């Protein structure tokens, strides 16, 4: 093994070590229990059931333990992110505990992001110290933590590789399609490393949901048009179109189960969107440049709090670039008005403004939602691309400064300054709220209480028994029902080993309509209906009732002649439908 190879491996090893060290300090991981999820609410539960379903059933498309009696057909929901789930499946070789798998995957996204960012910087021959600084700052974006509950959005480790392919196209490099000097006929070149790399990235990206592939395709198109215009050659645009087709083809392949299911059963109402959502959930320059909410510096936190009292503040509040990234963003804006910029900065400047104009409130994304499809709604998520563009500029400037330093003391001082920038940047981009430091003790109490409650239910029922869950909630993406937030019913399945649960039927399907109808019946008719359908018990979440379940509990107790099982925390209740029993 050559010295250069050993040096490169050492650099990547140091990057991984520092990313994990910083992560441990920011999240206070010494307080964590690996088998208790970091996030235990909302959309985080969707990823938990996907991981548990993949572990128990081979893959995650169909889960017979949810949506009883028919089972949960997850393929009805067009959000296939098979590449990330494949990594979780790989992790499950070492542990079958879904919570541990989810936690390990989330932790893994940090070093993965750091090394892909470093790969980008090293490709452009940036010095290691500035490249390391930029990689770590990109890894610890506020977005990474704010998305901890929206797990697969936090998995943005492929973004630097996407940007690398986009930059290659923007330079008009000979990736896949070129036109020889004495010919007008386009030719393919699939032999070069950059061509193969771009093809692999496109295929992988197409297996990572919809949002990041969509943004990737948009930026490829912008880069291809600009490069063809600047170089007066059509080959960059043809290359961009070919790469876009690869991404689209990969998306179609990964969505074949959804396409097949919907062709046979009709389009379920799962994940329906409105064009208004694209307006509401766009991003703003203020949100990119302002500090994060709950900032460590009280005055900066107060500044963001005052801004958030205004309109159109939602998940787009997670887009903050931090003060280091903000410098790069402003440089890219200035570069639009200054022609004598380095080629890389010039190309990043128009990619950056294109990304912002797509994603901003009232931007081109809203027009796309109105005219083409409203399914892409959260355009603020392109902020991870904007953040990387911005940090590339910062690394470029730091690298240029570092290369001017001739003496050893100057270089040492420069490295010390970079360490200070990274430390200050990470402190600026993170804080101590629950998105950054999970409420370990609180989550553990609730998680263990739910586990004990479900264990008691399972001890009273035969394997394979079905449990009807109240109140009715649409799956997925239901509005809150009183104090009960979306997807809360999924928690029962996460602790279950042998029972089947009613929640999890695709909204709008016959079984979903039946559940909604039955849940609205008087108690005596409700019990007869669920008994007749083969259910062995009724599970209540008291938070989903205005009176905390007092009325329906008293009616069930009187009608069934038995007392319910109550969870340790007092929010969950179970009634056995087979009559009195000992527990």
Secondary structure, DSSP 8 states (H G I E B T S, - for coil): --HHHHHHHHHHHHHHHHHHHHHHHHHTGGG--TTS-S--STTHHHHHHHHHHHHHHSSSSEETTSSTTT-EEGGGSS---HHHHHHHHHHTTT---HHHHHHHHHHHHHHHHHHHHHHHHHHTT--HHHHHHHHHHHHT-HHHHHTTTSHHHH--TTHHHHHHHHHHHHTT--SSEEE-TT--SEEE---SHHHHHHHHHHHHHTTS-SHHHHHHHHHHHHHHHHHHHHHT-SHHHHHHHHHHHHHHHHHHHHTHHHHHHHHHH---STT---HHHHHHT-B-HHHHHS--TT-SSHHHHHHHHHHHTSSS-SGGGG---HHHHHHHHHHHHHHTT-S---HHHHHHHHHHHHHHHHHBTTSHHHHHHHHT-SS---GGGGHHHHHHHHHHHHHHHHHHHHTT--SHHHHHHHHHHHHHHHHHHHHHH--SSTTTS--HHHHHHHHHHHHHHHHHHHHHS-TT-EEEEES---BSS---BTTB-TTTTHHHHHT-SS-EES---BTTSHHHHHHHHHHTS-HHHHHHHHHHTTEEEEEEEGGGSTTTTHHHHHHHHHHHTS--EE-TTSSEEEEETT-----
